[in-house]
Structures are given as structure tokens and as C-alpha cells.
Amino acid sequence: MSESHQEGDNHREQALAQAFRQVRAASMRFCEPLAIEDYGLQAVAETSPVKWHLAHTSWFFETFILKPLMSGYQAFDERFEYLFNSYYNGVGAQFPRAQRSLLSRPTVEQVLAYRDHVDTHMVRLLEDSTSTETPTPEQARVVQRCVLGLHHEQQHQELMHTDLKFNLACNPLFPEYRPLRGRWLEPAAAALAWHDFEGGITGIGMNESDSLFCFDNETPHHRVLLEPFQLASRLSTNAEFLAFVDAGGYQQPQWWLSDGWARVQQDNWQHPLYWHKRDGQWFEFTLYGLQPLDPSRPVSHISAYEADAFARWSDARLPTEFEWESVARQHPVTGQFLDSDHLHPRSADPANGPAQMHGALWQWTSSSYAPYPGYQPADGALGEYNGKFMCNQLVLRGGSCVSERQHVRSTYRNFFYPGDRWQFSGVRLARNGRRDA
């Protein structure tokens, strides 16, 4: 992340040490429903055990702040530098990602002791680094890297939920992460409508003058030319996607990109990831356990291949990330987020413009994850945070029901491979031109 874009973060209004305590405590709060056996689950290489997330986020603060910037700091265990390095080649070798579930040691208790060790030293360092009105360059670096580290941990809090959901879904008992409170089925979804947009030249990305935090892949601000387009009034629903399934959409290659059709054949895809059919009735696995498939909720946990095939079948397409951002800038961030008790996307709320732009599901776009014109990653290992992944992936926008609210902004760029389904990802349809054209 470019350190120049970390100034003026939302944490500026409160003591950074207190913000640090709050973010770190949130990770532990999300673990409260877990049994000790849940901490080590890893069903596939793409997911990580909860215990690993807890350790890696501590590793980040220790590796990039405490070791280089705190005089006299003693590492909790030097072996952890290898165990909990995710992908930073500039730091050193990494324990194989697919084998993280084999790390029965350190134990959960030892990982929590590691977190306490890091927390104690980080708070002390932060209090020292923010105690003067004119910080030294080293103190400023502590603050800048800590802000990045907090957002990094919040990203892992989202991953803790998505990874745990996938891991629990492999259990035929369909265990719940948290009990459902209130009703499950939502009111009927409003009919899908289309909103017209003129296109033209529009600004994309975070402005250098903006005071909000952003990751470096959201910069630099630049201009793009958009042709007139239409955007759906809401996300596509389970009922609409079920019509695609019932029409034989997974058996008809004409709707699919070549790589997508190959994936359908290879993995025998027949429906979205967490759908199950019992005695003729559809159910969906959720963080509340197995629930009846709600026709009004937006379809979730679909790959870009499925989203694209459904869009073609619907005589539509996926929006570009630039079309999406140009519309999202016009609408405030609303929705349910991780700090609430809603761990599944809700049906659309009434809106003057397109609904569910923020905080419902990550929305696939047709845009490849590539650098913006003039993009420059930071120097050193922290430069590996985003830039080196700008290949063979697609951009998703909008945040999801398990995203941290601070991360849900019009410029935020998430990215995954087009076959990935374990994230809270859905589809918003787009079309070329205008209705009256």
C-alpha cells in the first residue's frame, strides 16, 4: 500500500492505540461461537483455519512494525516468521498454504499468547509514536503501517467468516456458526427494473486529495470513457437464478465461456455452491446452518463463470468495474454489515436508484484485475500487498454482508479468480445502451 494514502484514515478521530485494541478485540469476538475443534479446519487450500488467521494478523504487526521499528523488541517465537507468512517473498519462505490445517502446534492457547505479546508491545509503541505533535519519520511510519495493519486484520475478519462457512459446509451435520435470531424468509423482492446512465467521461479511483483510507490498488485517480449503459435495479435473486437452473442452464454450453464450461464439466456444477435439494425442496447452507432457500434473497456464492452464464441467459451482461463505480458514487453506503447480526445478504430495500450497491454481496464485474494508469506499488515487501496479484483475476465491487463497514466504499476493488465461489459473491445485470435508444 502506498503510505501516502494512509494519512487521514477514519482512525484519526480517536487514539490509534484504542483503535488497535478495538480491531484486535473484534477478531476474538468473532471466535466466541467456536468450539476448540473449529479453529483448525481447512477443507481446501483456498481457505485457512481460524487459528491461522489469528496468528497471521499478529505476524503482520510483528513483521512490519515491531521488528523493524521498535528498539529492543524480542520476537515471541522466531519460527513463526516462517509458519505465518502468507505470501511475502520479500520476508522469506512460507509454510505451504494447503497444509495450514496440519499445524496442530502451536496450539490455540499459544496463538492467543502470541496475540497478547504482540498487542502489549504494539500499544506501547503506538502510545510513544502518537505522543508528540511533530512525530519523527520513524514514528510516522509506525502510524502509517499500523493503519494498514488494522485494515489488513479487518480483511481477515471477513475471510474468517467465509472460510469457516466453507469448512463447516463440508460437515453433513450442517453445523451453525451462530443461531438464527428472528425470521429467515424475506418479503417478496421487487420486480427487477433497469436504470439508464448516459456514460461519458468519469473519474475512477481515489483522489489524492481525499482524506479517506484506501488501498494502493484504488489509485491513482484517472478518467475513463463510458458508453451509455443500463444497470439492474437490484441484485439477481435466488428465484431468478433457480429459473436458470430449472431451464437447464448448467447443461447448455451456449451460455458459458469456454473455461467456465470446462469447470462445470470438471466439478459437476449443477447449482450455486451451498444449495441442497431434499425431497424436492431447495435449501441453502448458511452461517445459521441449513435454511430453506429464500426466493427473495440475492443469489450468492456463485463464480464469475456462473454469473456470466446467467447474464447471457438473461439477455444481459456483467457490468464493468468502471460502470459500477460511476453509479455507486451517486449512492450512499447502506446495508447490513459484519458488526450487526446479519451474516447473510438481505433482500433489496426500496431505493430511488439501484439498490444493494453496498454491503449485500460482492458483485462480479467483467473487468480484469489490472493496475490503473500510473500505478506504482510501494517499495519493499509491503509492495506485495496487491500489485503482484494483478493477473488472471476479475474485479468484484460493493462489499458483502460480512465486510467491515469501513471497507465498503465505491472505489474498493476486491479480486478473485473467475472460478472462485466460496466468497459472498453475486450478480448484478447490465445492458448496453438506453431503453429509449
Secondary structure, 3 states (H helix, E strand, C coil): CCHHHCCCCHHHHCCHHHHHHHHHHHHHHCCCCCCHHHHHCCCCCCCCCHHHHHHHHHHHHHHHHHHHHCCCCCCCCCCHHHHCCCCCCCCCCCCCHHHHHHCCCCCHHHHHHHHHHHHHHHHHHHHHHCCCCCCCHHHHHHHHHHHHHHHHHHHHHHHHHHHHHHHHHCCCCCCCCCCCCCCCCCCCCCCCCEEEECCEEEEECCCCCCCCCCCHHHCCCEEEEECCEEEECCCCEHHHHHHHHHCCHHHCHHHCCHHHHHHHHHHCCCCCCCEEEECCEEEEEECCEEEECCCCCECCCCCHHHHHHHHHHCCCECCCHHHHHHHHCCCCCCCCCCCCCCCCCCCCCCCCCCCCCCCECEEEEEEECCCCCCCCCCCCHHHHCCHHHCCCCEEEECCECCCCHHHCCCCCCEEECCCCCCCCEECCCEEECCCCC
